[in-house]
Amino acid sequence: MKTEPRAATRLFAIDNLRVTLTVLVVVHHVALTYGNIPLWYYTEPARDASGAVLDILVMINQAFFMGFFFLVSGFFTPGSHDRKGGRAFLRDRLVRLGIPLLVYLLLLRPLVTLGIYADQDGMPYWMFYLGSWDPGPMWFAEVLLGFALLYALFRRWRRPVEASPSALRPRWIVLFVLCLSVATFLWRIPVPVGSYVPVLGLPTPNFLPQYASMFVAGIVAFRRGWFETLPVRAGRLGFVVAGVSSVVLVPLSAITTGAVSAALTATWESTFAVSLIIGLVVLFRERFGAQGPRGRWLSEHAFTVYVVHPLVLVAVGYALSGLQAVAVVKFAVAVAVSLPLCWALAYLVRSLPGAKRVL
């Protein structure tokens, strides 16, 4: 059943956050290219100590940035459903997430895996293509489609909670962090760190409790107006807690083993993610809550950048393969070159006839 949409303006701070998170996606995958975690289409494993810096960047980034993406996606989900109704909402999600997913699988993925296929000693391409089937970074769209379907089913069963602005109480945040820590720890017993789901291609299924809980938190935040009402002091405290938890819990998890180490890691990731997200939300709301033409342009093209960035990063990787430099320097050069190229390619893609209806 279609309901009246919430009378609220779009938060430009959240749009600006999406741009920042998209930049972090590019940075994350460039760090994988030149660090010691070879989980990307093109890699040059580090041959110097600076590669460890990139590995730490990957670890810190992984702890929160995709959960933040799901929080933002959850925030915009209720309003979209309210405006369009259930069937139109699902059609829109299938178009805006399903079509880019298919385009990536059928067109972009073959391009970014050409270098890998060249090392397969004559294996037929169709066999390589099917055997290495993987949605790559578009696993995010895949999971988000599943969350959207679950939300639509929930709305058929229950009417939405009316918008009712209320303060986000500290004890709720603490309880959320504790529950997420426990859920993550228990989830990782059957799905340990490093697990991989074939075909679906989920690179970090061990983070699914965070992704799901952040999506739900975004939905509730929309109804309760939490993004608008978080006090400034909560943002400052969020950054402090994120820093202190890292200084205390990360070393402890490194020097312990087994269940203790896993529990400390889950606690750090949950505490760090929630605290840093609160800090960033308040920071962007207070300092980056406006959006001029340039910011609007970056925001409009952010999702397209997410879709096409592997093509850019692999091309830049091969182009810079002859550059002799320490890992962190090569990383910095690749980031500086890749970011403008990603937005330029996104602009060209969205200029194609009918592309803006999808992207």
QUIURPE-V877330 format. One record per residue. N is the residue number from 1. RES is the residue in three letters. SS is DSSP state (H for helix, E for strand, C for the rest). OMEGA is omega in degrees with one decimal (999 if undefined). BURIAL is I if it has 16 or more other C-alpha atoms within 10 Angstrom, else O. Layout:
n: [N	N]
res: [RES	RES]
ss: [SS	SS]
omega: [OMEGA	OMEGA]
burial: [BURIAL	BURIAL]
//
This chain:
n: [1	2	3	4	5	6	7	8	9	10	11	12	13	14	15	16	17	18	19	20	21	22	23	24	25	26	27	28	29	30	31	32	33	34	35	36	37	38	39	40	41	42	43	44	45	46	47	48	49	50	51	52	53	54	55	56	57	58	59	60	61	62	63	64	65	66	67	68	69	70	71	72	73	74	75	76	77	78	79	80	81	82	83	84	85	86	87	88	89	90	91	92	93	94	95	96	97	98	99	100	101	102	103	104	105	106	107	108	109	110	111	112	113	114	115	116	117	118	119	120	121	122	123	124	125	126	127	128	129	130	131	132	133	134	135	136	137	138	139	140	141	142	143	144	145	146	147	148	149	150	151	152	153	154	155	156	157	158	159	160	161	162	163	164	165	166	167	168	169	170	171	172	173	174	175	176	177	178	179	180	181	182	183	184	185	186	187	188	189	190	191	192	193	194	195	196	197	198	199	200	201	202	203	204	205	206	207	208	209	210	211	212	213	214	215	216	217	218	219	220	221	222	223	224	225	226	227	228	229	230	231	232	233	234	235	236	237	238	239	240	241	242	243	244	245	246	247	248	249	250	251	252	253	254	255	256	257	258	259	260	261	262	263	264	265	266	267	268	269	270	271	272	273	274	275	276	277	278	279	280	281	282	283	284	285	286	287	288	289	290	291	292	293	294	295	296	297	298	299	300	301	302	303	304	305	306	307	308	309	310	311	312	313	314	315	316	317	318	319	320	321	322	323	324	325	326	327	328	329	330	331	332	333	334	335	336	337	338	339	340	341	342	343	344	345	346	347	348	349	350	351	352	353	354	355	356	357	358	359]
res: [MET	LYS	THR	GLU	PRO	ARG	ALA	ALA	THR	ARG	LEU	PHE	ALA	ILE	ASP	ASN	LEU	ARG	VAL	THR	LEU	THR	VAL	LEU	VAL	VAL	VAL	HIS	HIS	VAL	ALA	LEU	THR	TYR	GLY	ASN	ILE	PRO	LEU	TRP	TYR	TYR	THR	GLU	PRO	ALA	ARG	ASP	ALA	SER	GLY	ALA	VAL	LEU	ASP	ILE	LEU	VAL	MET	ILE	ASN	GLN	ALA	PHE	PHE	MET	GLY	PHE	PHE	PHE	LEU	VAL	SER	GLY	PHE	PHE	THR	PRO	GLY	SER	HIS	ASP	ARG	LYS	GLY	GLY	ARG	ALA	PHE	LEU	ARG	ASP	ARG	LEU	VAL	ARG	LEU	GLY	ILE	PRO	LEU	LEU	VAL	TYR	LEU	LEU	LEU	LEU	ARG	PRO	LEU	VAL	THR	LEU	GLY	ILE	TYR	ALA	ASP	GLN	ASP	GLY	MET	PRO	TYR	TRP	MET	PHE	TYR	LEU	GLY	SER	TRP	ASP	PRO	GLY	PRO	MET	TRP	PHE	ALA	GLU	VAL	LEU	LEU	GLY	PHE	ALA	LEU	LEU	TYR	ALA	LEU	PHE	ARG	ARG	TRP	ARG	ARG	PRO	VAL	GLU	ALA	SER	PRO	SER	ALA	LEU	ARG	PRO	ARG	TRP	ILE	VAL	LEU	PHE	VAL	LEU	CYS	LEU	SER	VAL	ALA	THR	PHE	LEU	TRP	ARG	ILE	PRO	VAL	PRO	VAL	GLY	SER	TYR	VAL	PRO	VAL	LEU	GLY	LEU	PRO	THR	PRO	ASN	PHE	LEU	PRO	GLN	TYR	ALA	SER	MET	PHE	VAL	ALA	GLY	ILE	VAL	ALA	PHE	ARG	ARG	GLY	TRP	PHE	GLU	THR	LEU	PRO	VAL	ARG	ALA	GLY	ARG	LEU	GLY	PHE	VAL	VAL	ALA	GLY	VAL	SER	SER	VAL	VAL	LEU	VAL	PRO	LEU	SER	ALA	ILE	THR	THR	GLY	ALA	VAL	SER	ALA	ALA	LEU	THR	ALA	THR	TRP	GLU	SER	THR	PHE	ALA	VAL	SER	LEU	ILE	ILE	GLY	LEU	VAL	VAL	LEU	PHE	ARG	GLU	ARG	PHE	GLY	ALA	GLN	GLY	PRO	ARG	GLY	ARG	TRP	LEU	SER	GLU	HIS	ALA	PHE	THR	VAL	TYR	VAL	VAL	HIS	PRO	LEU	VAL	LEU	VAL	ALA	VAL	GLY	TYR	ALA	LEU	SER	GLY	LEU	GLN	ALA	VAL	ALA	VAL	VAL	LYS	PHE	ALA	VAL	ALA	VAL	ALA	VAL	SER	LEU	PRO	LEU	CYS	TRP	ALA	LEU	ALA	TYR	LEU	VAL	ARG	SER	LEU	PRO	GLY	ALA	LYS	ARG	VAL	LEU]
ss: [C	C	C	C	C	C	C	C	C	C	C	H	H	H	H	H	H	H	H	H	H	H	H	H	H	H	H	H	H	H	H	H	H	H	C	C	C	C	C	C	C	C	C	C	C	C	C	C	C	C	H	H	H	H	H	H	H	H	H	H	H	H	C	C	H	H	H	H	H	H	H	H	H	H	H	H	H	H	H	H	H	H	H	H	C	H	H	H	H	H	H	H	H	H	H	H	H	H	H	H	H	H	H	H	H	H	H	H	H	H	H	H	C	H	H	H	H	C	C	C	C	C	C	C	H	H	H	H	H	H	H	C	C	C	C	H	H	H	H	H	H	H	H	H	H	H	H	H	H	H	H	H	H	H	H	H	H	C	C	C	C	C	C	C	C	C	C	C	C	H	H	H	H	H	H	H	H	H	H	H	H	H	H	H	H	H	H	H	H	H	C	C	C	C	C	C	E	C	C	C	C	E	C	C	H	H	H	H	H	H	H	H	H	H	H	H	H	H	H	H	H	H	H	H	C	H	H	H	H	C	C	H	H	H	H	H	H	H	H	H	H	H	H	H	H	H	H	H	H	H	H	H	H	H	H	C	C	H	H	H	H	H	H	H	H	H	H	H	H	H	H	H	H	H	H	H	H	H	H	H	H	H	H	H	H	H	H	C	C	C	C	C	H	H	H	H	H	H	H	H	C	H	H	H	H	H	H	H	H	H	H	H	H	H	H	H	H	H	H	C	C	C	C	C	C	C	H	H	H	H	H	H	H	H	H	H	H	H	H	H	H	H	H	H	H	H	H	H	H	H	C	C	C	C	H	H	H	H	C]
omega: [-177.6	180.0	178.9	-179.6	176.9	179.6	-179.7	178.7	177.5	-179.1	179.9	178.6	179.4	175.0	179.3	174.8	178.8	177.3	179.8	179.0	177.5	174.9	179.5	176.5	179.0	179.7	-179.6	-176.6	172.6	176.3	175.3	-179.8	-171.4	177.6	-177.9	178.8	-170.7	-179.1	179.8	-175.1	177.5	-179.1	170.2	-176.7	-177.0	176.1	179.7	-174.0	-177.7	176.0	178.3	177.0	178.7	177.6	177.5	176.9	178.2	-179.2	-179.7	-179.5	-177.2	-176.3	-173.6	-163.1	177.6	172.5	177.6	176.5	-179.5	175.7	179.0	178.2	177.0	-179.6	-177.2	-177.1	-177.1	-179.9	178.2	178.6	179.8	-176.5	-168.7	-171.6	-170.9	-175.5	180.0	177.6	-179.7	176.6	180.0	179.2	179.2	179.5	-171.1	177.2	-176.8	-178.7	176.1	177.6	179.4	178.8	179.1	-177.4	-171.5	-175.2	-173.7	-178.0	176.3	-179.4	-175.4	179.7	-179.3	-180.0	178.0	-179.0	-178.7	-179.6	-173.5	174.1	172.4	176.9	176.5	-174.0	-177.6	179.0	177.0	-176.7	-178.6	-178.4	-179.8	-177.1	-174.5	179.8	179.7	179.8	-179.3	170.2	178.5	177.5	179.2	-179.9	-179.4	174.4	177.8	178.3	179.2	177.6	179.0	179.0	179.4	177.0	178.1	-178.7	174.5	-177.2	-174.6	176.7	-179.3	173.4	-179.8	177.8	-177.6	-178.5	179.0	-178.1	175.7	-174.0	-179.0	-177.8	176.8	179.1	179.5	179.7	178.5	-179.3	179.9	179.7	179.7	178.8	-179.7	-179.3	179.4	179.3	-178.9	179.8	-175.7	171.7	175.0	-178.2	-175.8	175.4	-178.0	177.3	-179.9	179.2	179.9	179.5	175.6	173.5	179.5	-177.0	-178.2	179.0	177.5	178.3	-176.3	175.6	177.4	-177.6	-178.1	-177.7	178.0	176.9	178.6	178.6	177.4	178.0	180.0	179.1	177.5	-177.9	-174.8	178.7	-174.3	-178.9	-178.6	-170.8	177.2	-180.0	-179.5	-178.8	176.9	177.8	178.6	-179.7	179.0	178.8	179.7	-179.4	178.4	179.8	-178.3	179.9	179.0	-179.0	-175.8	-168.8	-178.5	176.5	179.5	179.2	-179.4	-175.8	176.6	-178.4	172.4	-174.5	-179.5	178.8	179.5	179.9	178.8	178.8	178.9	179.0	178.2	-178.0	-178.3	-179.9	-178.8	-177.0	-177.5	-177.7	-178.6	178.7	177.1	179.1	-179.1	178.7	-179.6	179.7	-178.0	178.2	-176.3	-172.9	-175.2	-177.5	177.4	-179.0	176.0	-179.2	-179.4	178.5	178.5	179.0	178.4	-179.3	-179.0	-175.6	-172.4	-178.1	177.5	175.3	178.7	-176.7	-169.7	-172.4	177.8	179.5	-180.0	-174.9	178.7	178.7	178.8	178.5	178.3	-178.9	-178.4	-174.7	179.8	-179.1	180.0	-178.6	176.4	-170.6	-174.7	176.9	178.7	174.5	-178.5	178.5	-179.1	177.8	-178.2	179.7	-170.4	-174.1	177.3	178.2	178.5	180.0	177.2	178.3	178.0	177.7	179.6	179.9	-179.1	176.4	178.3	180.0	176.1	-175.2	-176.1	175.3	179.1	-173.6	999]
burial: [O	O	O	O	O	O	O	O	O	O	O	I	I	I	I	I	I	I	I	O	I	I	I	I	I	I	I	I	I	I	I	I	I	I	I	I	I	I	O	I	I	I	I	I	O	I	O	O	O	I	I	I	O	I	I	O	I	I	O	I	I	I	I	I	I	I	I	I	I	I	I	I	I	I	I	I	I	I	I	I	I	I	O	I	I	I	O	O	I	I	O	I	I	I	O	I	I	I	O	I	I	O	O	I	I	O	O	I	I	I	O	I	I	O	O	O	I	O	O	O	O	O	O	O	O	O	O	O	I	O	O	O	O	I	I	I	I	I	I	I	I	I	I	I	I	O	I	I	I	O	I	I	O	O	I	O	O	O	O	O	O	O	O	O	O	O	O	I	O	O	O	O	O	O	O	I	I	I	I	I	I	I	I	I	I	I	I	I	O	O	I	I	O	O	O	O	O	O	O	O	I	I	I	I	I	I	I	I	I	I	I	I	I	I	I	I	I	I	I	I	I	I	I	I	I	I	I	I	O	I	O	I	O	I	I	I	O	I	I	I	I	I	O	O	I	I	O	O	I	I	O	O	I	O	O	O	O	O	O	O	I	I	I	I	I	I	I	I	I	I	I	I	I	I	I	I	I	I	I	I	I	I	I	I	I	O	O	I	I	O	I	O	O	O	O	I	O	I	I	I	I	I	I	I	I	I	I	I	I	I	I	I	I	I	I	I	I	O	O	O	O	O	O	O	O	O	I	I	O	I	I	O	O	I	I	O	O	I	I	O	I	I	I	O	I	I	I	O	I	I	O	O	O	O	O	O	O	I	I]
//
